[in-house]
Amino acid sequence: MVIIKKVIIFLVLLIPVLVYGQSTYRVTYDLTYQIDSTNISSLQSEQMLLDFAEDISVFKSNTTHLKDSILKSNHPHSLFGVAKSDFLYKIYKTNGKLVSLYDYTTYKYELKEDLPDLKWNLHEDTKTILDYECKLATTSFAGRDYSAWYVLEIPISDGPYKFYGLPGLILEIYDTQNHYHFEAIGITKLHSKIRIKNEEYREISVKEYEKFLENIKQKPSLILNNPGIQVPKASLDKYDRNHRERNKLKNNPIELIK
């Protein structure tokens, strides 16, 4: 009888591993972020998604997900009703690598990097998120110090954005200034597999991508480039003036140092 009880307990503890290891799940996060580091009233919010399976995950904005879904449908005109996202990327984690796909309409880039070397400090503090008991861990990444709450019950070493490496799924993470705060609001099971589709993207290096960002910072109208559409120079100049002013307020990226 004692042996049977031990077997039952073992199987119960193993169920989350089997379920989360063999299926694809989606975590929906509320992201609040302060786009202007000098102005607390510039706080904005957006829903972000982390789809994960046993050996791959993809992180993207809900807006990007909606656009992808619309483009696959027979109603592409519905794109006009989708809000614009501040996060024009999908970030895949697989086989110890990061694959970032950036979509600037006519410019589509693929950037491959190693996963960041995150040094986690584990703490005994606990809190409840989505009815899961979570534990606290802290780390530093790209110029910010972070606190993360992860759940051992879901033994997936992953989290939002580029965060990973804990013995459970990260359900909440925020920097010490609370400029970027990800908080899980739901977990659902998906009925499709995760695939990296990058045939439309041109692979570039980190230096090339940084150069591209600098170019569109100086001349934002570059992203309007389309060989099939001729935009008057006066309109391009006006677009550049307006967006240069707006970009001055976007001075607080999640990665302060590369």
Secondary structure, DSSP 8 states (H G I E B T S, - for coil): -HHHHHHHHHHHHHHHHHHHHHS-EEEEEEEEEESSTT-GGGEEEEEEEEEE-SSEEEEEEHHHHHHHHHHHTT-GGGGGGS---S--EEEEEETTEEEEEEEETTEEEEEEEE------EEEEEEEEETTEEEEEEEEEETTEEEEEEEETTS---B-STT-B-SSSEEEEEEETT-SEEEEEEEEEE-SS------TTSEE--HHHHHHHHHHHHH-GGGGG--TT----HHHHHHHHHHHHHHHHT----S-S--
